[in-house]
Amino acid sequence: MEREAGGAVPGAPLPSGPSSPAPAAQPPSLPPSPAPTASSSPAPPGPEDADDSPAAPGGARPSLLDLLRGWGRIGVVGFGGPPTHVAMLRDLCVRRQRWLTDGEFEDALAVCNLLPGPASTQLAIYCAFRLRGQVGALVGGLAFIGPGLVAILALAAVFLTGSPPAWVRGAGAGAGAAVAAVALQAGLGLLRPSWQRAKVVSRVRWPCYLAAGAAAAAVAGPWLVLVLLGCGAVELATHERAAGQRKRRAAGTGGANGRATDGRGRGAGILRRRRPGLSPLPMLGGAATAAVGVGNLAALVWVAVKAGALSYGGGFVIIPLMQADAVDTYHWLSSTEFLNVVALGQVTPGPVLHTVSGVGYAAAGVGGGLIAAVAAFGPSFAFIMLGGPHLDRLRSRPQVRYFLDGAGPAAVGAILGSAVPLALTLTSGWQYAVLAGAAVALLVLRRGVVLTLGTAAVVGAILVGADFVPAP
């Protein structure tokens, strides 16, 4: 479907199409023909270039160095958690480089929101996978994760034994205050493309899906995945029922019912095919639980895997998942030290899941931090690198297309709805002032996410560090 939407742009040079039916199939692969060197390169990849070549200059495919540089930059300056990462990935892949279309990015976002674990990390890995395959997924994912991992291990080594300095806590509080505005900007950026696609879906059901996702993110974060699945299932069932009715009217109930039943069977098979990717998790959990008594590292691996693979509803779900184990069960941290690790996870760039590495450092030093990172992020790489080829093919299946037509708007709504709990976590009046300023900078003045978050962090560091205001 995206190919047809993308074909509307290159469709401009189609005056020759009406003259004969045969050449009419050629123009979708010919949009780069005004550039002499581009006319031949898009032909081999076909579907990928049909979407990207009208937008990308010369249809250039990113190199691994491009992924290392682009994803690494997001890993270095991606403060603010998932909303920031979604906004920066979309800005890089869709708006600036045009490696992906709006539809492809929304599909990737919807698929990653359906998987357990850190959605923004999986989105970064999946976008790199879409561009350069498994090697690209590994390069892009490590570039995205690496800078924040180094930063949190370094900060843990300096600050874990005591309370972080006032300016560090102030920087985290300032940047954190602006995150709700970043979430709003990220959702609004996806809103118009999603609404435009609703012309071929339903502009009656689309607002319902959007509202359901927003409400779930605002008041029932851990259950968000069920809402996304429900919206996709409703859209799939609606299309299947309508298709069955059309076939019965056109060809009678006998043959039409047989074909409709086959379509539903294939759709159910597609949805079931995703389950084997998740089925090893209970076995892994049982094996890790049995190994807990073996030693400290086995317990650390299980805690990290649980946080990385079973955290539905957003990155902040890892906090309650880890707190009882790290503080009460294994006594790696005191309650105060655990809060310090959470604060470090907020002021470092990259995924919120880096907090797991801080807990790993407390349990077993730098080696423990690295082991925890591998255990926490490993499932995300496995889901994308092993299941990615199937997810990519499933996007073109009608049943999956219908499912994502419902889950996609709900995922956009979830980003918008996440601004509510993010704003409600603020505890000081000056943080609300920073939030208001960030909203103006992002939505009215159109300033960048990195500049806005950096400014908010500096304001917080100055205010708290100089004792103008107390730390939240």
VOPAGU-2260 file (C-alpha; in pm, 1 decimal, decimal comma):
REM VOPAGU-2260
SITE   aa  ch    i         X         Y         Z
SITE  MET   A    0       0,0       0,0       0,0
SITE  GLU   A    1     284,5     236,0      76,3
SITE  ARG   A    2     414,0     165,4    -272,3
SITE  GLU   A    3      93,0     299,0    -421,1
SITE  ALA   A    4      99,8     601,7    -195,6
SITE  GLY   A    5     463,9     662,2    -282,7
SITE  GLY   A    6     382,5     603,3    -649,3
SITE  ALA   A    7     152,2     904,0    -647,5
SITE  VAL   A    8     455,8    1127,5    -635,9
SITE  PRO   A    9     650,2     968,6    -918,5
SITE  GLY   A   10     319,9     937,5   -1101,2
SITE  ALA   A   11     369,3    1295,5   -1220,0
SITE  PRO   A   12     579,5    1190,2   -1522,1
SITE  LEU   A   13     307,8     950,7   -1644,1
SITE  PRO   A   14     173,8    1129,2   -1952,1
SITE  SER   A   15     306,0     844,5   -2164,4
SITE  GLY   A   16     118,5     586,9   -1954,3
SITE  PRO   A   17    -230,0     628,6   -2104,5
SITE  SER   A   18    -105,4     564,7   -2456,6
SITE  SER   A   19     -41,1     195,4   -2400,7
SITE  PRO   A   20    -110,1     -41,5   -2112,0
SITE  ALA   A   21     229,4    -212,5   -2125,8
SITE  PRO   A   22     447,8      91,4   -2055,0
SITE  ALA   A   23     207,8     194,3   -1776,3
SITE  ALA   A   24     376,9     -58,0   -1548,0
SITE  GLN   A   25     714,5     109,0   -1605,5
SITE  PRO   A   26     677,1     456,2   -1450,4
SITE  PRO   A   27     677,2     346,8   -1080,4
SITE  SER   A   28    1035,7     223,2   -1132,8
SITE  LEU   A   29    1134,5     525,1   -1344,2
SITE  PRO   A   30    1096,1     826,5   -1112,5
SITE  PRO   A   31    1473,6     867,5   -1077,5
SITE  SER   A   32    1505,5     877,4   -1459,8
SITE  PRO   A   33    1542,6    1257,8   -1471,2
SITE  ALA   A   34    1882,7    1187,6   -1310,5
SITE  PRO   A   35    2082,8     987,3   -1567,8
SITE  THR   A   36    2265,2     772,8   -1312,2
SITE  ALA   A   37    1961,4     686,5   -1103,1
SITE  SER   A   38    1748,5     528,9   -1374,1
SITE  SER   A   39    1931,6     200,0   -1363,9
SITE  SER   A   40    2004,8     161,1    -990,8
SITE  PRO   A   41    1650,1     133,7    -855,1
SITE  ALA   A   42    1559,0    -159,7   -1078,5
SITE  PRO   A   43    1717,6    -449,0    -884,5
SITE  PRO   A   44    1578,2    -378,1    -535,2
SITE  GLY   A   45    1230,9    -304,7    -670,4
SITE  PRO   A   46     992,7    -251,0    -375,4
SITE  GLU   A   47    1243,3     -74,9    -153,7
SITE  ASP   A   48    1346,4     175,6    -417,9
SITE  ALA   A   49     991,0     222,6    -536,6
SITE  ASP   A   50     924,5     377,6    -198,6
SITE  ASP   A   51    1252,8     552,0    -130,2
SITE  SER   A   52    1395,3     666,1    -462,8
SITE  PRO   A   53    1140,1     943,8    -528,7
SITE  ALA   A   54    1239,4    1099,4    -195,8
SITE  ALA   A   55    1606,8    1009,3    -155,5
SITE  PRO   A   56    1849,5    1191,2    -388,7
SITE  GLY   A   57    1958,3     929,5    -640,3
SITE  GLY   A   58    1797,4     653,2    -430,9
SITE  ALA   A   59    2118,4     618,3    -223,4
SITE  ARG   A   60    2124,8     333,0      25,0
SITE  PRO   A   61    2287,6     417,3     359,8
SITE  SER   A   62    2623,2     257,7     430,7
SITE  LEU   A   63    2714,2      93,3     759,5
SITE  LEU   A   64    2920,4     403,7     835,4
SITE  ASP   A   65    2606,3     613,6     784,1
SITE  LEU   A   66    2423,0     395,2    1035,1
SITE  LEU   A   67    2712,2     410,3    1281,4
SITE  ARG   A   68    2722,9     788,0    1255,5
SITE  GLY   A   69    2347,2     854,1    1256,1
SITE  TRP   A   70    2246,3     605,5    1524,1
SITE  GLY   A   71    2556,1     690,1    1727,7
SITE  ARG   A   72    2458,7    1056,8    1729,8
SITE  ILE   A   73    2114,5     967,4    1864,1
SITE  GLY   A   74    2282,7     750,7    2127,2
SITE  VAL   A   75    2502,2    1043,3    2233,3
SITE  VAL   A   76    2244,4    1323,4    2239,1
SITE  GLY   A   77    1921,9    1121,9    2283,0
SITE  PHE   A   78    1828,4    1250,0    2627,7
SITE  GLY   A   79    1466,5    1224,7    2733,4
SITE  GLY   A   80    1376,7     860,9    2678,5
SITE  PRO   A   81    1152,4     697,3    2413,7
SITE  PRO   A   82     965,2    1011,0    2297,4
SITE  THR   A   83    1296,3    1177,2    2211,9
SITE  HIS   A   84    1428,6     867,9    2037,1
SITE  VAL   A   85    1114,7     831,4    1824,3
SITE  ALA   A   86    1129,8    1198,4    1725,5
SITE  MET   A   87    1501,4    1182,8    1640,1
SITE  LEU   A   88    1474,4     855,4    1447,4
SITE  ARG   A   89    1185,4     992,3    1244,0
SITE  ASP   A   90    1374,9    1315,2    1179,8
SITE  LEU   A   91    1678,3    1119,3    1057,1
SITE  CYS   A   92    1514,1     838,2     858,6
SITE  VAL   A   93    1201,0    1008,5     721,0
SITE  ARG   A   94    1247,0    1383,2     709,9
SITE  ARG   A   95    1617,6    1443,6     648,2
SITE  GLN   A   96    1761,4    1135,4     474,1
SITE  ARG   A   97    1428,2     993,2     349,5
SITE  TRP   A   98    1546,8     637,3     382,4
SITE  LEU   A   99    1198,4     536,0     502,6
SITE  THR   A  100     852,4     664,0     420,2
SITE  ASP   A  101     607,9     790,7     681,1
SITE  GLY   A  102     405,8     473,0     638,0
SITE  GLU   A  103     704,5     245,6     685,2
SITE  PHE   A  104     808,3     433,1     999,2
SITE  GLU   A  105     458,2     416,1    1147,4
SITE  ASP   A  106     445,6      43,5    1072,5
SITE  ALA   A  107     782,5      -5,7    1241,3
SITE  LEU   A  108     659,8     189,6    1542,5
SITE  ALA   A  109     342,6     -18,5    1563,9
SITE  VAL   A  110     531,7    -349,0    1535,7
SITE  CYS   A  111     787,2    -249,9    1800,6
SITE  ASN   A  112     512,8    -136,5    2038,0
SITE  LEU   A  113     364,0    -485,1    2014,0
SITE  LEU   A  114     688,6    -653,7    2118,5
SITE  PRO   A  115     791,2    -687,2    2482,4
SITE  GLY   A  116    1089,1    -482,1    2594,5
SITE  PRO   A  117    1214,0    -126,5    2526,6
SITE  ALA   A  118    1017,0      -5,5    2224,9
SITE  SER   A  119    1247,6     281,6    2126,3
SITE  THR   A  120    1553,1      53,1    2131,8
SITE  GLN   A  121    1371,3    -201,1    1918,1
SITE  LEU   A  122    1261,2      77,6    1683,8
SITE  ALA   A  123    1624,7     185,5    1642,0
SITE  ILE   A  124    1732,0    -173,7    1573,3
SITE  TYR   A  125    1439,2    -239,3    1338,6
SITE  CYS   A  126    1492,3      78,7    1133,3
SITE  ALA   A  127    1858,3     -18,7    1089,5
SITE  PHE   A  128    1748,2    -370,8     997,0
SITE  ARG   A  129    1511,3    -233,2     733,8
SITE  LEU   A  130    1799,5     -42,7     577,4
SITE  ARG   A  131    2094,1    -284,3     600,4
SITE  GLY   A  132    1971,2    -621,3     724,2
SITE  GLN   A  133    2107,7    -810,5    1023,9
SITE  VAL   A  134    2452,6    -651,3    1011,2
SITE  GLY   A  135    2290,9    -309,5     996,4
SITE  ALA   A  136    2068,2    -399,0    1292,9
SITE  LEU   A  137    2374,9    -497,3    1495,9
SITE  VAL   A  138    2572,7    -186,0    1398,3
SITE  GLY   A  139    2281,1      53,4    1446,9
SITE  GLY   A  140    2168,3    -105,5    1771,5
SITE  LEU   A  141    2515,1    -102,5    1928,5
SITE  ALA   A  142    2574,4     255,6    1813,1
SITE  PHE   A  143    2245,3     358,8    1970,9
SITE  ILE   A  144    2306,2     175,5    2299,9
SITE  GLY   A  145    2682,7     215,0    2344,7
SITE  PRO   A  146    2722,0     585,3    2437,1
SITE  GLY   A  147    2462,8     574,6    2714,3
SITE  LEU   A  148    2607,3     249,4    2848,2
SITE  VAL   A  149    2953,7     403,2    2878,0
SITE  ALA   A  150    2808,0     715,1    3037,4
SITE  ILE   A  151    2603,7     538,5    3304,2
SITE  LEU   A  152    2889,1     304,9    3400,3
SITE  ALA   A  153    3122,9     602,7    3435,7
SITE  LEU   A  154    2870,3     797,8    3642,3
SITE  ALA   A  155    2794,5     493,5    3856,8
SITE  ALA   A  156    3164,1     454,3    3930,7
SITE  VAL   A  157    3179,5     816,4    4050,3
SITE  PHE   A  158    2844,9     870,5    4219,5
SITE  LEU   A  159    2702,2     537,6    4327,7
SITE  THR   A  160    2864,2     526,6    4668,5
SITE  GLY   A  161    2696,6     853,3    4770,9
SITE  SER   A  162    2433,5    1100,7    4665,0
SITE  PRO   A  163    2481,6    1256,6    4318,1
SITE  PRO   A  164    2591,1    1620,0    4328,6
SITE  ALA   A  165    2315,4    1879,1    4332,3
SITE  TRP   A  166    2391,6    1995,7    3978,2
SITE  VAL   A  167    2353,6    1639,0    3843,1
SITE  ARG   A  168    2017,6    1598,9    4011,4
SITE  GLY   A  169    1917,7    1943,2    3887,4
SITE  ALA   A  170    2017,9    1857,6    3530,3
SITE  GLY   A  171    1811,5    1540,6    3545,0
SITE  ALA   A  172    1513,1    1724,0    3690,3
SITE  GLY   A  173    1536,4    1997,5    3426,4
SITE  ALA   A  174    1569,4    1761,2    3131,3
SITE  GLY   A  175    1301,4    1535,4    3275,9
SITE  ALA   A  176    1062,3    1827,8    3302,8
SITE  ALA   A  177    1086,9    1884,1    2927,0
SITE  VAL   A  178    1022,6    1520,8    2829,0
SITE  ALA   A  179     642,9    1557,2    2829,5
SITE  ALA   A  180     675,2    1831,4    2564,7
SITE  VAL   A  181     899,7    1603,2    2358,2
SITE  ALA   A  182     636,8    1328,5    2377,6
SITE  LEU   A  183     373,9    1571,8    2254,3
SITE  GLN   A  184     594,5    1684,2    1965,3
SITE  ALA   A  185     674,3    1324,6    1864,8
SITE  GLY   A  186     306,7    1228,5    1861,8
SITE  LEU   A  187     198,9    1536,9    1670,5
SITE  GLY   A  188     469,0    1471,7    1411,0
SITE  LEU   A  189     317,4    1129,9    1340,2
SITE  LEU   A  190     -41,5    1248,2    1360,6
SITE  ARG   A  191     -86,1    1399,1    1013,8
SITE  PRO   A  192      72,8    1111,2     816,1
SITE  SER   A  193    -140,1     866,6    1012,1
SITE  TRP   A  194    -455,4    1070,9     943,3
SITE  GLN   A  195    -374,0    1085,3     572,2
SITE  ARG   A  196    -343,4     707,9     561,2
SITE  ALA   A  197    -682,1     681,5     730,6
SITE  LYS   A  198    -841,3     782,4     398,1
SITE  VAL   A  199    -795,8     421,6     285,8
SITE  VAL   A  200    -879,3     277,2     626,8
SITE  SER   A  201   -1159,0     455,5     807,9
SITE  ARG   A  202   -1182,6     810,6     931,2
SITE  VAL   A  203   -1451,1     692,7    1169,0
SITE  ARG   A  204   -1250,4     417,7    1337,9
SITE  TRP   A  205    -916,2     602,0    1325,5
SITE  PRO   A  206   -1006,3     855,1    1601,3
SITE  CYS   A  207   -1129,2     568,1    1817,5
SITE  TYR   A  208    -798,4     384,8    1785,5
SITE  LEU   A  209    -605,7     705,9    1853,9
SITE  ALA   A  210    -813,0     782,3    2163,0
SITE  ALA   A  211    -781,8     425,9    2292,4
SITE  GLY   A  212    -403,0     435,2    2267,1
SITE  ALA   A  213    -383,7     777,4    2431,1
SITE  ALA   A  214    -612,1     677,9    2717,2
SITE  ALA   A  215    -423,3     354,2    2780,7
SITE  ALA   A  216     -87,0     530,1    2790,9
SITE  ALA   A  217    -224,4     800,2    3019,5
SITE  VAL   A  218    -390,6     580,4    3280,7
SITE  ALA   A  219    -298,2     214,4    3220,6
SITE  GLY   A  220      58,4     202,8    3087,9
SITE  PRO   A  221     139,2    -161,1    3174,0
SITE  TRP   A  222    -172,0    -273,9    2983,1
SITE  LEU   A  223    -100,6     -64,3    2676,1
SITE  VAL   A  224       6,8    -363,8    2468,8
SITE  LEU   A  225    -339,6    -519,7    2509,9
SITE  VAL   A  226    -501,4    -203,7    2376,3
SITE  LEU   A  227    -269,2    -201,4    2074,4
SITE  LEU   A  228    -347,3    -566,4    2005,7
SITE  GLY   A  229    -719,1    -498,4    2049,7
SITE  CYS   A  230    -722,9    -207,0    1804,3
SITE  GLY   A  231    -539,2    -413,8    1545,3
SITE  ALA   A  232    -773,2    -708,1    1597,2
SITE  VAL   A  233   -1083,1    -488,3    1557,4
SITE  GLU   A  234    -956,2    -344,9    1228,0
SITE  LEU   A  235    -861,0    -690,9    1101,3
SITE  ALA   A  236   -1200,0    -837,2    1191,6
SITE  THR   A  237   -1379,6    -542,6    1029,6
SITE  HIS   A  238   -1197,8    -591,4     698,5
SITE  GLU   A  239   -1237,0    -967,5     703,0
SITE  ARG   A  240   -1610,7    -939,1     763,8
SITE  ALA   A  241   -1649,9    -678,2     488,8
SITE  ALA   A  242   -1445,3    -890,1     246,7
SITE  GLY   A  243   -1660,5   -1192,9     321,7
SITE  GLN   A  244   -1979,4    -997,5     259,3
SITE  ARG   A  245   -1849,5    -866,1     -73,5
SITE  LYS   A  246   -1750,8   -1213,0    -188,3
SITE  ARG   A  247   -2086,4   -1361,2     -91,8
SITE  ARG   A  248   -2270,2   -1090,9    -283,0
SITE  ALA   A  249   -2044,9   -1131,5    -588,6
SITE  ALA   A  250   -2011,8   -1509,2    -615,5
SITE  GLY   A  251   -2264,5   -1668,6    -381,9
SITE  THR   A  252   -2213,7   -1805,3     -37,4
SITE  GLY   A  253   -2051,5   -2137,6    -136,7
SITE  GLY   A  254   -1725,5   -2034,2    -301,8
SITE  ALA   A  255   -1708,7   -1700,5    -126,0
SITE  ASN   A  256   -1735,1   -1859,4     215,6
SITE  GLY   A  257   -1456,7   -2099,4     129,3
SITE  ARG   A  258   -1224,2   -1820,3      24,6
SITE  ALA   A  259   -1317,8   -1602,0     320,3
SITE  THR   A  260   -1247,6   -1888,6     556,2
SITE  ASP   A  261    -904,3   -1939,3     395,4
SITE  GLY   A  262    -828,4   -1570,2     437,0
SITE  ARG   A  263    -915,1   -1585,7     805,6
SITE  GLY   A  264    -710,2   -1900,9     841,3
SITE  ARG   A  265    -405,1   -1732,3     691,8
SITE  GLY   A  266    -457,5   -1427,6     908,7
SITE  ALA   A  267    -477,5   -1641,0    1221,6
SITE  GLY   A  268    -166,3   -1826,4    1110,8
SITE  ILE   A  269      20,0   -1498,5    1066,4
SITE  LEU   A  270     -69,8   -1385,5    1415,0
SITE  ARG   A  271      20,9   -1723,8    1558,7
SITE  ARG   A  272     353,6   -1719,9    1377,3
SITE  ARG   A  273     474,4   -1439,2    1602,7
SITE  ARG   A  274     421,1   -1649,0    1913,4
SITE  PRO   A  275     717,2   -1883,0    1866,2
SITE  GLY   A  276     946,3   -1580,5    1896,3
SITE  LEU   A  277     809,6   -1525,9    2247,0
SITE  SER   A  278     770,6   -1887,2    2356,6
SITE  PRO   A  279    1133,8   -1941,6    2467,8
SITE  LEU   A  280    1096,5   -1667,2    2729,7
SITE  PRO   A  281     910,2   -1874,6    2989,9
SITE  MET   A  282    1167,6   -2153,6    2946,5
SITE  LEU   A  283    1448,3   -1899,6    2976,7
SITE  GLY   A  284    1282,4   -1756,9    3283,4
SITE  GLY   A  285    1254,0   -2100,8    3442,2
SITE  ALA   A  286    1617,2   -2182,9    3363,7
SITE  ALA   A  287    1737,3   -1849,6    3500,7
SITE  THR   A  288    1527,2   -1888,5    3813,9
SITE  ALA   A  289    1674,4   -2235,1    3873,7
SITE  ALA   A  290    2023,5   -2091,5    3831,9
SITE  VAL   A  291    1974,9   -1808,2    4079,8
SITE  GLY   A  292    2122,0   -2015,8    4358,8
SITE  VAL   A  293    2441,1   -2076,8    4158,3
SITE  GLY   A  294    2575,8   -1728,4    4215,3
SITE  ASN   A  295    2540,7   -1355,3    4203,4
SITE  LEU   A  296    2586,5   -1329,0    3825,7
SITE  ALA   A  297    2311,7   -1579,6    3752,7
SITE  ALA   A  298    2072,7   -1374,7    3964,7
SITE  LEU   A  299    2185,7   -1056,9    3789,0
SITE  VAL   A  300    2127,1   -1211,8    3447,1
SITE  TRP   A  301    1773,8   -1312,7    3541,5
SITE  VAL   A  302    1688,5    -967,6    3680,0
SITE  ALA   A  303    1824,6    -802,5    3364,4
SITE  VAL   A  304    1646,1   -1042,9    3127,6
SITE  LYS   A  305    1320,2    -987,4    3313,0
SITE  ALA   A  306    1356,9    -609,7    3282,6
SITE  GLY   A  307    1458,5    -625,1    2916,4
SITE  ALA   A  308    1222,4    -891,2    2785,1
SITE  LEU   A  309     909,9    -867,0    2997,6
SITE  SER   A  310     861,0    -491,7    3037,7
SITE  TYR   A  311     538,8    -402,2    2858,7
SITE  GLY   A  312     403,7     -49,2    2870,7
SITE  GLY   A  313     719,3     161,9    2843,1
SITE  GLY   A  314    1071,5     189,2    2975,1
SITE  PHE   A  315     970,0     314,1    3318,8
SITE  VAL   A  316     807,9     -22,6    3391,5
SITE  ILE   A  317    1156,5    -156,0    3464,7
SITE  ILE   A  318    1172,7      46,5    3787,5
SITE  PRO   A  319     918,1    -161,2    3984,1
SITE  LEU   A  320    1041,5    -474,2    3806,8
SITE  MET   A  321    1394,0    -424,0    3942,5
SITE  GLN   A  322    1348,1    -249,4    4273,9
SITE  ALA   A  323    1233,7    -547,5    4479,9
SITE  ASP   A  324    1510,0    -772,0    4343,9
SITE  ALA   A  325    1794,3    -519,5    4365,3
SITE  VAL   A  326    1703,8    -379,5    4708,5
SITE  ASP   A  327    1506,3    -637,9    4903,5
SITE  THR   A  328    1603,0    -977,9    4759,7
SITE  TYR   A  329    1971,3    -954,0    4666,1
SITE  HIS   A  330    2068,1    -637,5    4859,3
SITE  TRP   A  331    2286,4    -500,7    4582,0
SITE  LEU   A  332    2165,8    -149,4    4661,9
SITE  SER   A  333    2002,4      39,7    4943,9
SITE  SER   A  334    1679,0     223,7    4870,3
SITE  THR   A  335    1870,0     553,0    4843,5
SITE  GLU   A  336    2132,8     404,7    4612,1
SITE  PHE   A  337    1862,1     257,7    4391,6
SITE  LEU   A  338    1706,5     602,9    4353,1
SITE  ASN   A  339    2051,5     736,9    4261,7
SITE  VAL   A  340    2083,6     473,9    3987,8
SITE  VAL   A  341    1740,2     568,7    3854,6
SITE  ALA   A  342    1847,5     934,6    3853,5
SITE  LEU   A  343    2162,7     844,8    3658,8
SITE  GLY   A  344    1949,1     658,1    3408,3
SITE  GLN   A  345    1746,6     972,6    3355,0
SITE  VAL   A  346    2040,1    1208,9    3297,0
SITE  THR   A  347    2227,7     979,5    3057,1
SITE  PRO   A  348    2136,2     954,7    2687,6
SITE  GLY   A  349    1982,1     652,2    2524,9
SITE  PRO   A  350    1730,5     400,8    2657,9
SITE  VAL   A  351    1592,8     419,0    3011,8
SITE  LEU   A  352    1686,2      49,6    3026,5
SITE  HIS   A  353    2045,4     162,2    3091,2
SITE  THR   A  354    1934,3     178,4    3454,5
SITE  VAL   A  355    1981,0    -200,3    3454,2
SITE  SER   A  356    2352,4    -148,9    3386,2
SITE  GLY   A  357    2376,6      75,1    3691,0
SITE  VAL   A  358    2224,9    -201,7    3901,4
SITE  GLY   A  359    2470,6    -446,7    3742,7
SITE  TYR   A  360    2760,7    -220,4    3837,7
SITE  ALA   A  361    2640,5    -217,8    4197,5
SITE  ALA   A  362    2618,1    -599,1    4194,2
SITE  ALA   A  363    2951,9    -685,3    4030,9
SITE  GLY   A  364    3140,6    -378,7    3912,4
SITE  VAL   A  365    3205,4    -291,3    3548,2
SITE  GLY   A  366    3179,0    -657,3    3444,4
SITE  GLY   A  367    2840,3    -682,8    3612,0
SITE  GLY   A  368    2723,4    -369,3    3433,0
SITE  LEU   A  369    2825,6    -511,9    3095,3
SITE  ILE   A  370    2667,2    -851,2    3168,4
SITE  ALA   A  371    2344,7    -680,9    3273,4
SITE  ALA   A  372    2344,7    -476,3    2952,1
SITE  VAL   A  373    2388,5    -785,4    2733,7
SITE  ALA   A  374    2113,3    -970,4    2920,4
SITE  ALA   A  375    1874,7    -673,3    2911,0
SITE  PHE   A  376    1923,0    -571,1    2546,5
SITE  GLY   A  377    1985,3    -919,8    2405,8
SITE  PRO   A  378    1614,9   -1008,3    2370,0
SITE  SER   A  379    1551,4    -691,9    2164,7
SITE  PHE   A  380    1828,8    -785,0    1920,1
SITE  ALA   A  381    1695,7   -1141,0    1903,0
SITE  PHE   A  382    1337,5   -1032,1    1833,2
SITE  ILE   A  383    1444,8    -806,8    1544,7
SITE  MET   A  384    1741,3    -992,8    1396,2
SITE  LEU   A  385    1574,2   -1336,2    1407,0
SITE  GLY   A  386    1214,2   -1230,4    1358,6
SITE  GLY   A  387    1280,1    -922,8    1145,2
SITE  PRO   A  388    1265,5   -1099,6     807,2
SITE  HIS   A  389     921,7   -1238,8     897,9
SITE  LEU   A  390     800,1    -903,9    1030,1
SITE  ASP   A  391     916,7    -737,0     710,6
SITE  ARG   A  392     730,2    -984,6     489,6
SITE  LEU   A  393     420,0    -978,1     705,6
SITE  ARG   A  394     386,9    -601,9     652,2
SITE  SER   A  395     285,1    -667,6     290,4
SITE  ARG   A  396      21,4    -930,4     375,8
SITE  PRO   A  397    -335,0    -792,8     366,0
SITE  GLN   A  398    -427,6    -932,0     705,3
SITE  VAL   A  399    -121,0    -781,8     869,7
SITE  ARG   A  400    -175,5    -456,6     681,7
SITE  TYR   A  401    -526,4    -439,5     826,8
SITE  PHE   A  402    -394,9    -521,8    1174,2
SITE  LEU   A  403    -134,8    -244,3    1158,7
SITE  ASP   A  404    -396,4      -2,3    1024,4
SITE  GLY   A  405    -560,3     -35,2    1363,8
SITE  ALA   A  406    -250,4     -69,9    1581,3
SITE  GLY   A  407     -65,7     217,9    1410,5
SITE  PRO   A  408    -302,3     499,2    1512,9
SITE  ALA   A  409    -321,0     349,4    1862,2
SITE  ALA   A  410      59,7     362,9    1886,6
SITE  VAL   A  411      56,2     728,8    1781,8
SITE  GLY   A  412    -209,9     794,7    2045,1
SITE  ALA   A  413       4,3     616,2    2302,8
SITE  ILE   A  414     290,4     857,7    2240,7
SITE  LEU   A  415      55,1    1152,3    2285,2
SITE  GLY   A  416    -100,2     998,6    2595,0
SITE  SER   A  417     239,2     935,0    2753,7
SITE  ALA   A  418     276,0    1311,0    2799,1
SITE  VAL   A  419      13,2    1297,1    3076,6
SITE  PRO   A  420     192,4    1069,5    3326,7
SITE  LEU   A  421     524,7    1231,6    3236,7
SITE  ALA   A  422     387,2    1572,7    3329,1
SITE  LEU   A  423     219,8    1440,8    3644,2
SITE  THR   A  424     552,4    1313,7    3779,0
SITE  LEU   A  425     681,3    1669,9    3814,5
SITE  THR   A  426     689,0    1785,0    4174,8
SITE  SER   A  427     823,3    2142,2    4170,8
SITE  GLY   A  428     679,4    2462,7    4033,4
SITE  TRP   A  429     998,4    2549,1    3846,6
SITE  GLN   A  430     976,6    2217,6    3659,9
SITE  TYR   A  431     634,2    2313,8    3525,2
SITE  ALA   A  432     784,9    2643,3    3410,1
SITE  VAL   A  433    1058,8    2449,9    3229,5
SITE  LEU   A  434     792,7    2226,7    3073,5
SITE  ALA   A  435     599,9    2527,7    2947,1
SITE  GLY   A  436     916,0    2678,1    2800,7
SITE  ALA   A  437    1005,7    2349,7    2632,6
SITE  ALA   A  438     656,9    2324,7    2480,0
SITE  VAL   A  439     691,3    2674,6    2335,9
SITE  ALA   A  440    1039,9    2599,7    2202,3
SITE  LEU   A  441     937,5    2272,0    2036,9
SITE  LEU   A  442     585,1    2342,9    1914,0
SITE  VAL   A  443     587,8    2717,9    1847,0
SITE  LEU   A  444     949,6    2813,7    1778,2
SITE  ARG   A  445    1024,8    2475,5    1616,1
SITE  ARG   A  446    1354,6    2430,5    1797,9
SITE  GLY   A  447    1529,0    2094,1    1798,5
SITE  VAL   A  448    1479,1    1825,7    2060,3
SITE  VAL   A  449    1846,3    1811,8    2159,9
SITE  LEU   A  450    1876,8    2190,0    2200,5
SITE  THR   A  451    1556,3    2203,7    2404,5
SITE  LEU   A  452    1652,4    1921,0    2638,0
SITE  GLY   A  453    2005,4    2053,4    2675,2
SITE  THR   A  454    1876,1    2397,3    2766,6
SITE  ALA   A  455    1633,2    2248,9    3018,3
SITE  ALA   A  456    1915,1    2045,5    3174,8
SITE  VAL   A  457    2137,9    2352,4    3204,9
SITE  VAL   A  458    1855,6    2551,9    3364,7
SITE  GLY   A  459    1794,7    2274,9    3616,9
SITE  ALA   A  460    2165,3    2235,2    3694,5
SITE  ILE   A  461    2201,0    2609,4    3759,7
SITE  LEU   A  462    1886,9    2644,8    3968,4
SITE  VAL   A  463    1949,9    2340,6    4186,4
SITE  GLY   A  464    2328,6    2357,1    4188,8
SITE  ALA   A  465    2327,5    2720,0    4303,8
SITE  ASP   A  466    2058,3    2647,0    4566,3
SITE  PHE   A  467    1806,7    2879,5    4406,0
SITE  VAL   A  468    1551,2    2599,1    4427,0
SITE  PRO   A  469    1554,2    2265,1    4608,3
SITE  ALA   A  470    1610,7    1944,4    4414,6
SITE  PRO   A  471    1285,1    1757,1    4346,6
